[in-house]
Amino acid sequence: MASLRSVLATGLLLLSTTANAHFELHHPTPLTGDQSKQATAPCGGGNPEIDQNTATDFHVEGDYVQIFNGHAQGHWLIRATLDPKAAGDWEQLFPIVQQTGRGNFCEPAVTAPSEWVGKKGFLGIGGNAGDGILYACAAVNFVSGSAPSPGGACVNGSSVSASFQPDETLSALVGSSSDSGSTGSETTAPAPAATTSQPSAAAPMMGERLPFGGFALTGVMLLVGAALL
């Protein structure tokens, strides 16, 4: 019985962690760090030292950015900087997107300035999902051309939709300010010609966490756990 309680407790802990998830950057490869510090600018607990991170290639003529959202709705700012400590000079790479529905959101064609080719920097996500501004970063090598088609690696959850929606709080996170959490002289990305405002829903990715039924499952496991005690 003790071992069963142990297994059940572990399962409940994992479900609780998932249920409370804010958001995760899945691509480019995010910085590792303390996820409990996701509200800490500029990189949500990740270490913003360019020489201490392995950088992922990011194609300036179009590459994909994938995010998992644990909330029913959220706004995303996709930004980037060449600052080796991610301390400022953030530029907005894509119009602010509002995601509706929990799960994976993928934008397949995010561009960066062509003059950044051959340089290293950080791609950053600012998220506003109703519980304050949260952050994530990836160390990237800016390379020429467009990325190969990501295919099944870039899909939206079956219940996810998205549209371009302004968010003044997120817009304040781009510009020349040395404090990456405060307002600077804003640089706004133009809306891309090749992207629709409503990405079509696709089959959810394998391993997508706690879309909707997970909360009900958590409740059932709690009741079973109480019965075993």
C-alpha positions as CSV (number, residue, x, y, z in Angstrom):
1,M,0.0,0.0,0.0
2,A,2.9,2.3,0.8
3,S,4.3,2.0,-2.7
4,L,1.0,2.7,-4.2
5,R,0.6,5.8,-2.2
6,S,4.1,6.9,-3.3
7,V,3.3,6.3,-7.0
8,L,0.0,8.2,-6.6
9,A,1.7,11.1,-4.8
10,T,4.3,11.4,-7.6
11,G,1.5,11.4,-10.2
12,L,-0.4,14.1,-8.4
13,L,2.7,16.2,-8.1
14,L,3.4,16.0,-11.8
15,L,-0.2,16.9,-12.6
16,S,-0.1,19.8,-10.2
17,T,3.1,21.1,-11.8
18,T,1.6,20.8,-15.3
19,A,-1.7,22.5,-14.3
20,N,0.1,25.5,-12.9
21,A,2.4,25.8,-15.9
22,H,2.6,29.4,-17.4
23,F,4.3,29.0,-20.7
24,E,7.3,27.3,-22.2
25,L,9.4,28.2,-25.2
26,H,9.9,25.0,-27.2
27,H,11.8,26.4,-30.2
28,P,14.4,27.8,-30.5
29,T,16.0,25.8,-27.7
30,P,15.4,27.8,-24.5
31,L,17.9,28.8,-21.9
32,T,17.9,26.5,-18.8
33,G,17.2,28.0,-15.5
34,D,14.8,28.3,-12.5
35,Q,11.3,28.2,-13.9
36,S,10.0,29.7,-10.7
37,K,11.6,32.9,-11.8
38,Q,9.7,33.2,-15.1
39,A,8.5,36.7,-14.1
40,T,12.1,37.9,-13.9
41,A,13.2,40.0,-16.9
42,P,14.8,39.6,-19.3
43,C,14.9,35.8,-19.6
44,G,12.7,34.4,-16.9
45,G,15.3,32.7,-14.8
46,G,17.6,31.7,-17.7
47,N,21.2,32.8,-17.7
48,P,21.5,35.7,-20.2
49,E,25.3,35.3,-20.9
50,I,25.8,34.6,-24.6
51,D,29.2,32.9,-24.1
52,Q,27.8,30.5,-21.5
53,N,25.0,29.1,-23.7
54,T,24.8,26.8,-26.7
55,A,23.2,28.8,-29.5
56,T,20.6,27.5,-32.0
57,D,20.7,28.7,-35.6
58,F,17.9,31.1,-36.4
59,H,17.3,32.0,-40.1
60,V,16.8,35.7,-40.7
61,E,14.5,35.2,-43.7
62,G,12.1,33.1,-41.7
63,D,12.3,30.6,-38.9
64,Y,9.7,29.1,-36.6
65,V,9.0,29.9,-33.0
66,Q,7.0,27.4,-30.9
67,I,5.4,28.1,-27.5
68,F,3.3,26.0,-25.1
69,N,0.7,28.0,-23.2
70,G,-0.8,26.6,-20.0
71,H,-3.5,29.3,-19.8
72,A,-6.7,29.6,-21.7
73,Q,-5.5,32.8,-23.4
74,G,-2.2,34.8,-23.7
75,H,-0.5,37.5,-25.7
76,W,3.0,36.9,-27.1
77,L,5.8,39.4,-28.0
78,I,8.6,37.9,-30.1
79,R,11.7,40.1,-29.8
80,A,15.5,39.8,-30.2
81,T,18.7,41.5,-29.2
82,L,22.4,41.3,-30.0
83,D,23.3,42.5,-26.5
84,P,25.5,39.7,-25.1
85,K,23.8,39.9,-21.7
86,A,20.3,40.6,-23.1
87,A,20.3,43.8,-21.2
88,G,18.6,46.0,-23.8
89,D,18.3,47.1,-27.4
90,W,15.4,44.6,-28.0
91,E,13.8,44.7,-31.4
92,Q,10.3,43.4,-32.1
93,L,10.4,40.6,-34.8
94,F,6.7,39.9,-35.2
95,P,3.3,41.6,-34.5
96,I,2.0,40.8,-31.0
97,V,-0.2,37.6,-31.2
98,Q,-3.1,36.7,-29.0
99,Q,-3.4,32.9,-28.5
100,T,-6.8,31.5,-27.5
101,G,-6.9,28.0,-26.2
102,R,-4.4,26.0,-24.1
103,G,-1.7,24.1,-25.9
104,N,1.0,24.6,-28.5
105,F,1.2,27.7,-30.7
106,C,3.7,27.8,-33.6
107,E,4.5,30.7,-35.8
108,P,6.4,29.3,-38.9
109,A,7.8,32.5,-40.4
110,V,9.5,34.9,-37.9
111,T,12.1,37.1,-39.6
112,A,15.1,39.1,-38.2
113,P,17.2,42.0,-39.6
114,S,19.4,40.8,-42.5
115,E,22.4,42.7,-41.1
116,W,22.4,40.4,-38.1
117,V,23.7,37.4,-40.2
118,G,26.8,36.0,-38.7
119,K,26.1,37.4,-35.2
120,K,24.9,35.9,-31.9
121,G,22.2,37.2,-29.7
122,F,19.0,36.3,-27.9
123,L,15.5,35.6,-29.1
124,G,13.1,36.5,-26.3
125,I,9.4,35.9,-25.6
126,G,7.3,38.2,-23.5
127,G,4.1,36.6,-22.4
128,N,1.0,38.3,-20.9
129,A,-1.6,35.7,-19.8
130,G,-3.3,37.5,-17.0
131,D,-0.8,36.7,-14.2
132,G,1.8,39.3,-14.9
133,I,4.5,39.5,-17.6
134,L,6.6,36.4,-18.0
135,Y,9.8,35.8,-20.0
136,A,11.8,33.2,-21.8
137,C,14.9,33.4,-24.0
138,A,16.9,31.4,-26.4
139,A,20.6,32.0,-27.4
140,V,20.7,32.0,-31.2
141,N,23.1,32.3,-34.2
142,F,21.6,34.5,-36.8
143,V,22.2,32.8,-40.2
144,S,21.2,33.6,-43.7
145,G,18.2,32.3,-45.7
146,S,15.0,30.6,-44.6
147,A,14.8,27.6,-42.4
148,P,13.7,24.3,-43.9
149,S,10.1,23.5,-43.5
150,P,9.6,22.3,-39.9
151,G,6.7,20.1,-41.0
152,G,5.1,18.3,-38.0
153,A,7.5,20.0,-35.6
154,C,5.5,23.3,-36.0
155,V,1.8,22.7,-35.3
156,N,-1.0,24.4,-33.3
157,G,-3.0,22.5,-30.7
158,S,-6.4,21.4,-32.0
159,S,-8.2,23.9,-29.8
160,V,-5.8,26.8,-30.4
161,S,-6.5,29.9,-32.6
162,A,-4.5,33.1,-32.9
163,S,-4.8,36.7,-34.2
164,F,-2.9,39.9,-34.2
165,Q,-3.9,41.9,-31.1
166,P,-2.1,44.9,-29.6
167,D,-0.8,44.8,-26.0
168,E,0.7,48.0,-24.7
169,T,2.5,46.4,-21.8
170,L,4.3,44.0,-24.1
171,S,5.0,46.8,-26.6
172,A,6.9,48.7,-23.9
173,L,9.5,45.8,-23.8
174,V,11.2,46.8,-27.0
175,G,13.5,49.6,-27.6
176,S,16.9,51.0,-26.5
177,S,16.4,51.1,-22.8
178,S,19.1,49.4,-20.8
179,D,16.5,48.1,-18.5
180,S,14.8,45.3,-20.5
181,G,11.7,45.5,-18.4
182,S,11.0,49.2,-18.9
183,T,9.9,51.4,-21.8
184,G,12.4,52.5,-24.4
185,S,12.2,54.0,-27.9
186,E,10.0,51.4,-29.5
187,T,10.8,49.5,-32.6
188,T,7.8,47.8,-34.1
189,A,7.8,45.0,-36.6
190,P,5.6,45.4,-39.7
191,A,2.9,42.7,-40.2
192,P,4.4,40.0,-42.5
193,A,2.8,39.6,-45.9
194,A,3.0,35.9,-46.0
195,T,1.2,35.2,-42.6
196,T,-2.5,35.0,-42.0
197,S,-4.0,36.5,-38.8
198,Q,-5.7,33.2,-37.9
199,P,-3.3,30.3,-38.0
200,S,-5.3,27.2,-38.7
201,A,-5.6,24.6,-36.0
202,A,-3.7,21.4,-36.4
203,A,-3.4,18.1,-34.6
204,P,-1.8,18.6,-31.2
205,M,1.8,17.6,-30.7
206,M,2.6,14.4,-28.9
207,G,3.2,15.1,-25.3
208,E,1.1,18.2,-25.2
209,R,0.4,18.9,-21.5
210,L,-3.0,19.1,-19.8
211,P,-5.2,20.6,-22.6
212,F,-8.6,20.5,-21.0
213,G,-9.4,17.1,-19.4
214,G,-6.3,17.2,-17.2
215,F,-8.0,19.2,-14.4
216,A,-10.8,16.7,-14.1
217,L,-8.2,13.9,-14.0
218,T,-6.4,15.7,-11.2
219,G,-9.7,15.8,-9.2
220,V,-10.3,12.1,-9.6
221,M,-6.8,11.2,-8.5
222,L,-7.2,13.4,-5.4
223,L,-10.3,11.5,-4.4
224,V,-8.6,8.1,-5.0
225,G,-5.6,9.3,-2.9
226,A,-7.9,10.2,-0.1
227,A,-9.5,6.8,-0.1
228,L,-6.2,5.1,0.1
229,L,-5.0,7.0,3.2
